[in-house]
Amino acid sequence: MEIKTKYNIHDKVNIQDYITTQVICPICDGKGTVTIKNNDFCCPNCAGNKMLKVETKKSMTVEITDIIISINSNNHIEIKYISDYSGWGAENYHTFYEEDLDKPPKV
């Protein structure tokens, strides 16, 4: 059986990832509360967390190191492309593109 894939191992592809950082809330200055007429209220901007999460888009070129092909519960072929890039929260690899082919394989 032959399965056509969009990419091959060692192909170089451009991906976009999001880097999350935290900044001090500019509304409450990191206090978590705001004062209105001498009463303290939970900051409406950060919900009392004192910090805000900011996502920044990052573009990069990665090399495909592995391709995982499986059949899901709907009998569709799933193809996952793996790179050696460790993204935010990733362990040793990064799945950057998945395909779900409409037809099951013919045997």
Backbone bond lengths (Angstrom), bond angles and torsions (degrees), N, CA, C in turn:
res aa  C-N    CA-C-N  psi(-1)  N-CA   C-N-CA  omega(-1)  CA-C   N-CA-C  phi
1 M - - - 1.442 - - 1.529 107.82 -
2 E 1.315 115.88 138.24 1.464 121.28 178.87 1.521 109.45 -117.47
3 I 1.320 115.84 130.11 1.464 121.60 178.18 1.525 107.32 -117.59
4 K 1.311 115.76 121.82 1.461 121.11 178.55 1.527 109.01 -80.12
5 T 1.322 116.58 129.67 1.461 121.09 177.11 1.525 109.64 -111.57
6 K 1.316 115.36 154.70 1.459 120.29 -179.51 1.530 110.70 -71.11
7 Y 1.336 116.71 -37.41 1.455 122.44 -179.52 1.529 109.63 -122.19
8 N 1.324 115.87 164.49 1.467 122.36 175.68 1.521 109.27 -119.95
9 I 1.331 116.62 161.45 1.456 120.91 175.47 1.528 108.22 -60.36
10 H 1.316 115.97 139.42 1.466 127.00 -178.40 1.528 113.11 78.94
11 D 1.343 118.85 -0.21 1.462 119.69 172.03 1.529 108.38 -66.30
12 K 1.306 115.79 146.23 1.460 121.14 175.30 1.536 107.12 -103.48
13 V 1.329 115.73 128.22 1.460 120.58 -177.83 1.527 110.04 -131.68
14 N 1.314 115.88 151.69 1.462 121.57 176.65 1.520 109.04 -91.35
15 I 1.334 116.23 131.98 1.462 121.30 177.37 1.516 108.98 -128.86
16 Q 1.324 115.44 164.79 1.456 121.52 174.12 1.518 107.78 -123.48
17 D 1.311 115.58 134.84 1.456 121.86 179.03 1.519 107.50 -129.62
18 Y 1.319 117.15 161.23 1.451 121.62 179.14 1.518 109.32 -112.46
19 I 1.315 116.03 128.58 1.461 122.45 176.53 1.526 106.86 -100.92
20 T 1.331 117.06 126.17 1.457 121.87 -178.83 1.525 109.79 -102.64
21 T 1.317 116.07 126.77 1.464 121.71 174.82 1.522 108.48 -126.26
22 Q 1.318 115.97 162.50 1.456 120.64 178.22 1.522 109.36 -112.50
23 V 1.326 115.71 139.22 1.465 122.04 176.54 1.528 108.61 -127.58
24 I 1.318 115.71 154.46 1.465 120.87 177.62 1.526 108.72 -67.58
25 C 1.315 116.05 135.96 1.465 121.44 -179.47 1.530 109.72 -61.45
26 P 1.337 117.20 125.25 1.466 119.85 -178.77 1.535 113.74 -76.33
27 I 1.315 118.19 -16.62 1.475 121.15 -179.29 1.526 111.10 -78.69
28 C 1.337 117.23 -47.05 1.469 120.68 -177.27 1.532 112.61 -102.87
29 D 1.325 117.00 2.26 1.474 122.33 -177.87 1.527 112.46 55.67
30 G 1.324 116.40 35.30 1.460 120.88 176.36 1.513 114.89 79.86
31 K 1.326 118.22 13.06 1.467 121.16 179.19 1.527 112.30 -88.30
32 G 1.319 117.30 -27.12 1.461 120.93 -178.51 1.513 113.35 89.57
33 T 1.329 116.23 -10.54 1.474 120.51 179.33 1.527 109.41 -134.18
34 V 1.324 115.01 157.16 1.468 121.99 172.71 1.527 107.61 -123.06
35 T 1.320 115.98 149.31 1.463 121.04 -178.72 1.524 109.39 -108.81
36 I 1.334 114.82 124.92 1.460 121.55 176.90 1.532 107.30 -127.44
37 K 1.323 116.84 119.89 1.476 122.71 -178.50 1.524 111.62 49.66
38 N 1.322 115.50 49.09 1.474 123.97 177.48 1.538 113.79 66.61
39 N 1.329 117.98 15.18 1.463 121.21 175.61 1.529 108.80 -115.08
40 D 1.329 116.73 135.16 1.467 121.57 178.09 1.519 110.45 -90.23
41 F 1.328 115.24 133.37 1.461 122.16 178.36 1.528 108.63 -128.74
42 C 1.303 114.60 154.22 1.466 120.13 175.31 1.524 108.60 -61.35
43 C 1.308 116.54 135.42 1.467 120.53 -177.92 1.528 109.94 -62.61
44 P 1.326 118.54 126.40 1.461 121.20 -179.26 1.542 113.15 -73.57
45 N 1.317 116.41 -17.67 1.462 120.21 -177.68 1.535 111.91 -83.55
46 C 1.316 117.84 -44.64 1.470 121.52 -177.08 1.523 112.86 -108.65
47 A 1.340 118.51 0.82 1.465 124.47 -179.16 1.532 111.55 57.88
48 G 1.328 116.35 32.44 1.457 121.19 177.57 1.516 114.69 82.91
49 N 1.325 117.84 2.92 1.471 121.21 -178.37 1.523 113.58 -80.80
50 K 1.312 117.96 -10.90 1.460 125.11 178.87 1.525 114.00 72.22
51 M 1.325 117.13 -17.58 1.462 122.20 -177.82 1.521 109.52 -128.54
52 L 1.334 115.84 155.47 1.460 122.15 174.62 1.518 108.98 -121.52
53 K 1.320 116.35 144.28 1.464 120.63 175.86 1.523 108.76 -91.36
54 V 1.321 115.66 132.05 1.457 121.96 179.83 1.525 107.76 -121.16
55 E 1.339 116.57 126.04 1.462 120.93 178.61 1.522 109.51 -101.49
56 T 1.333 114.80 132.77 1.455 121.80 177.62 1.518 108.42 -119.89
57 K 1.328 116.69 130.90 1.460 121.40 -179.80 1.526 109.25 -78.88
58 K 1.340 115.94 133.79 1.458 121.51 -179.70 1.525 108.45 -125.93
59 S 1.330 117.43 127.47 1.462 121.83 177.15 1.523 109.32 -101.25
60 M 1.331 116.45 142.42 1.458 120.16 179.65 1.522 110.30 -156.70
61 T 1.312 116.22 163.83 1.454 122.58 175.71 1.517 108.18 -106.97
62 V 1.337 116.76 129.10 1.467 121.52 179.16 1.522 109.64 -125.06
63 E 1.311 115.21 162.02 1.467 121.35 177.46 1.522 109.13 -106.20
64 I 1.313 116.89 134.30 1.466 121.36 177.32 1.522 108.29 -72.41
65 T 1.336 116.07 124.68 1.461 121.05 -179.07 1.522 112.43 -106.26
66 D 1.336 117.17 -27.19 1.463 121.33 -178.88 1.519 109.69 -147.75
67 I 1.317 114.86 155.07 1.460 121.80 172.63 1.523 106.34 -130.08
68 I 1.317 116.48 126.00 1.472 121.40 179.76 1.520 107.71 -110.59
69 I 1.316 116.33 123.78 1.468 122.07 179.60 1.526 107.99 -117.64
70 S 1.331 116.39 128.62 1.464 120.59 179.37 1.522 109.28 -146.02
71 I 1.328 115.34 168.37 1.460 121.24 176.21 1.520 107.12 -111.44
72 N 1.354 116.58 123.87 1.457 119.75 -176.62 1.528 111.50 -83.11
73 S 1.326 116.24 -177.16 1.464 121.08 -176.16 1.523 112.98 -66.43
74 N 1.319 117.99 -19.55 1.465 121.80 177.15 1.519 112.01 -91.07
75 N 1.324 116.11 10.17 1.464 123.05 179.86 1.532 112.26 65.23
76 H 1.323 116.01 32.09 1.465 121.79 176.04 1.528 108.28 -105.09
77 I 1.306 116.26 148.74 1.458 121.01 177.20 1.523 108.65 -81.89
78 E 1.333 116.46 126.85 1.459 122.30 176.02 1.522 108.25 -109.77
79 I 1.321 115.84 133.98 1.455 121.37 178.06 1.525 107.93 -122.87
80 K 1.348 116.89 124.39 1.458 121.86 177.61 1.520 108.20 -115.76
81 Y 1.318 115.22 133.01 1.459 121.47 178.32 1.525 108.12 -103.63
82 I 1.323 116.30 127.82 1.456 122.04 -174.66 1.526 109.49 -114.33
83 S 1.339 115.86 139.42 1.461 120.40 174.50 1.528 108.54 -120.70
84 D 1.316 116.22 169.29 1.457 119.90 178.80 1.525 112.19 -85.62
85 Y 1.333 116.83 2.51 1.459 120.62 177.74 1.518 109.35 -72.61
86 S 1.315 117.45 128.66 1.465 121.68 175.49 1.518 108.26 -98.95
87 G 1.312 116.17 103.24 1.459 121.09 -179.82 1.512 111.25 -77.50
88 W 1.314 115.69 179.71 1.456 121.79 -179.56 1.525 109.64 -58.20
89 G 1.314 117.94 117.98 1.450 121.95 178.78 1.523 113.96 83.33
90 A 1.319 118.48 -2.64 1.458 120.69 179.18 1.519 109.15 -80.07
91 E 1.316 116.46 158.72 1.461 119.74 179.00 1.523 109.78 -91.15
92 N 1.320 118.12 -87.10 1.456 120.08 -177.18 1.520 113.24 -113.97
93 Y 1.302 117.80 -7.61 1.456 119.79 -177.75 1.519 109.96 -148.78
94 H 1.295 115.02 172.86 1.463 120.49 -175.41 1.528 108.46 -137.32
95 T 1.342 117.44 119.45 1.457 121.23 173.84 1.514 107.04 -85.07
96 F 1.327 117.15 115.45 1.456 118.46 -174.40 1.509 113.41 -111.67
97 Y 1.320 118.61 -9.25 1.459 119.50 179.55 1.515 108.33 -156.73
98 E 1.324 116.88 135.92 1.449 121.35 177.36 1.517 109.60 -128.88
99 E 1.323 115.50 142.37 1.459 121.53 175.01 1.515 108.04 -118.44
100 D 1.309 116.27 147.45 1.461 122.09 173.06 1.520 105.59 -129.25
101 L 1.316 116.01 100.35 1.456 120.23 -178.42 1.518 110.16 -73.92
102 D 1.313 117.97 141.36 1.462 123.04 -172.13 1.519 113.77 -70.90
103 K 1.308 118.11 -30.84 1.456 119.41 -173.07 1.526 110.76 -110.15
104 P 1.336 117.25 139.96 1.462 119.75 175.87 1.525 109.71 -68.48
105 P 1.324 117.06 159.88 1.472 118.90 -178.91 1.519 112.36 -66.54
106 K 1.309 115.40 146.77 1.456 120.37 174.77 1.513 108.32 -93.87
107 V 1.306 116.36 130.34 1.464 121.23 -177.82 1.521 110.02 -102.98
